[in-house]
Amino acid sequence: MATKLTTRSRLAYRPRWLRMVLRYLVVGVASLFAIFPLYWIFVSSLLTTHSAFDSVPHFLPDWDWSNYARAWSLAPWMQYFANSVFIASCTVVLALVTSLLAGYAFGTMKFPGRNILFLAILGLIMIPAEATLIPSYLIVSTLGWIDTYQAQIIPFAVSISGIFLLRQFFLSLPPSLWEAAQLDGCTRFGYLMRIAAPLARPALTVVALQVFIGSWNAFLWPYLVTSSDALRPVEVGLQAFLTADGTDPTGLAAAAAFTTLPVLVIFLVAQRQFIEGISAGSTRG
Amino acid sequence: MEQNVPLSVAGMAKERRPFVWRLRKWVSTGQAYLYLLPVFVILGLFAYAPSAFVFYMSLFKWNFLVHGNQPFIGLANYDFLLHDPNFWQALQVTLFYVAISVPIQLFFSLFLALLLLSGIRAKAFWRLAIFSPFIMPLVSTTFIWFWMFDYYHGLFNGILHLFHLPPVNWLGDPRWTLISIIFYTTWKSAGFNIVMFLAGLGNISPALAEAARVDGANTWQVFRYITWPLLKPITLVVLLLSTIEAFKMFQPVFLFVGPIGGPLNAARTLGLYLFSQAFSNNPHDGLGAAISVILFLLVFTISVAQLSLTQRNLAVTHQY
């Protein structure tokens, strides 16, 4: 055992600088691999058609902005963007209200069935939405919601991770705060609105961002329940645009670029909140 | 206060107090259900009801295009699936996808998370870069990958060409279709797992590893005997989430190669099969519901198995 140990550690003992170089190399290659397709969307969107069809890949853009004008004129993008903004904003507002109320109840109140109800919500992680797609579609069409905004908003007005995050937050509030508020004549609802919710602003920001991006990026459900351009969000419009004409890759790349740009900007501005949201869910879950 | 109150009044107050007190307690307890009402109304309508209804639908020869009564056919949908080669192929494709993509994801994300914590500078920058694909929309990223996979003008074959290697028909060759999609999904979701692992690793006290190093342990031994056992709860959560994700995967397949799952249905997973059965010009929604039930039972069984494993492991780690 002792000899084995020494040979092993001798093998592992490469010079320190070499080890660091190797680490930077691996992490650098992985990062490059991760962001390269995003870079490639923007390069392809700025190529001339001639270089897009070249047998040798062009790694630098030709700065041909006409692709954007062409792609923009071929579909009702303004309508799509307006729809996406409206749907995502409504979903965020509703999801914040429902998560706040439920998280507050789970985090600060004692009532019979609390744990069972909470488990009933968490357990939904194990039911893939794909497996309930058919009856969900049936329910939405029975309600007469096919091709409406509410079909794209109401089913997403509950965020399981949002309830979870806010519950964690309210559990961490000191009970003395509630006792003090009670002495000052505060009701439970008043305490939530005046004290607890403002304190929960960081957690609410995380939930709002997650729900917004989730709603903006949703594809399959809006694809199923919408049929007219007047109600379609950007992602479904983009998919229809991409499948309609496959002979214009630079135009398609331009459309992919200007539909991805808002997501990219929001992510770069708020990346810390996105990453914190996931970390918080993992360590306490 | 009470000492100043006459005896009789104090007695009355004592009798009344339990009722008022009970009422207030009941109101404050009952309030909780009011706060939970919106969540459960929405979940009831769009999560619990569909989950229950999918079992019911699977017993009918259901068709969305037919209005009125749907004929009850008992277990005939399940019997049909048992003898349906397409179903068995879809099951095989799904299991293959899970068996390949989940270990790859777990390995790469744990490896990169460990590297990021091994004293590298600008950690936040690398993390941001690696995490970014997870946030990006499905449609535009599958589009650019589709274009990179292109046989004649794609980037991958361009690179193979530079090295004088023969081109690969990434999405068109049934042997490669699913593998190409694994490339994409690994790229797309590795960032999420890395962030989970980083959070888990951040909770392990560095003092433990330092103590082991003082005792002469090398990098591998520190990982094997300290990091790995302590990280196990997080590893199991990541394993659970990525397994569920892998079982239900079909949107990338749909966007890459369409509703039939590419040449020879090489990438038609259970999710895609149920989708194409339920939403076509000649829909078999009862059959789709039966496939949904099977998918649901598969995911549920494996989740419960992994969760009970987590419980046991948590019990073990709590002993220390």
Interface residues (C-beta under 8 A of the other chain):
Chain A: L5 R8 S9 A12 M20 R23 Y24 V26 V27 G28 A30 S31 L32 F33 A34 I35 P37 L38 W40 I41 S44 A52 F53 D54 S55 V56 P57 V97 T98 S99 L101 A102 Y104 A105 F106 M109 K110 F111 P112 R114 L117 I121 L124 I125 M126 I127 P128 A129 E130 A131 T132 L133 I134 P135 S136 Y137 L138 I139 S141 I154 P155 A157 V158 I163 R188 F189 I213 W216 N217 F219 L220 L224 E235 L238 Q239 L242 P249 L252 A253 A256 A257 T259 T260 V263 L264 F267 Q271 F274 I275 I278 S279 A280 S282 T283 G285
Chain B: S28 T29 G30 Q31 A32 Y33 Y35 L36 P38 V39 F40 I42 L43 L45 F46 A47 A49 P50 S51 F53 V54 M57 F64 F108 L112 L115 L116 S118 G119 I120 W126 R127 L128 A129 I130 F131 S132 P133 I135 M136 P137 L138 V139 S140 T141 F143 I144 W145 W147 M148 Y152 H153 L155 G158 I159 H161 L162 W187 A190 G191 F192 V195 M196 L198 A199 G200 G202 N203 G216 N218 T219 W220 I234 V237 V238 L241 I244 F247 K248 F250 Q251 F254 L255 G271 L274 F275 A278 F279 D285 G288 A289 S292 V293 L295 F296 V299 F300 S303 V304
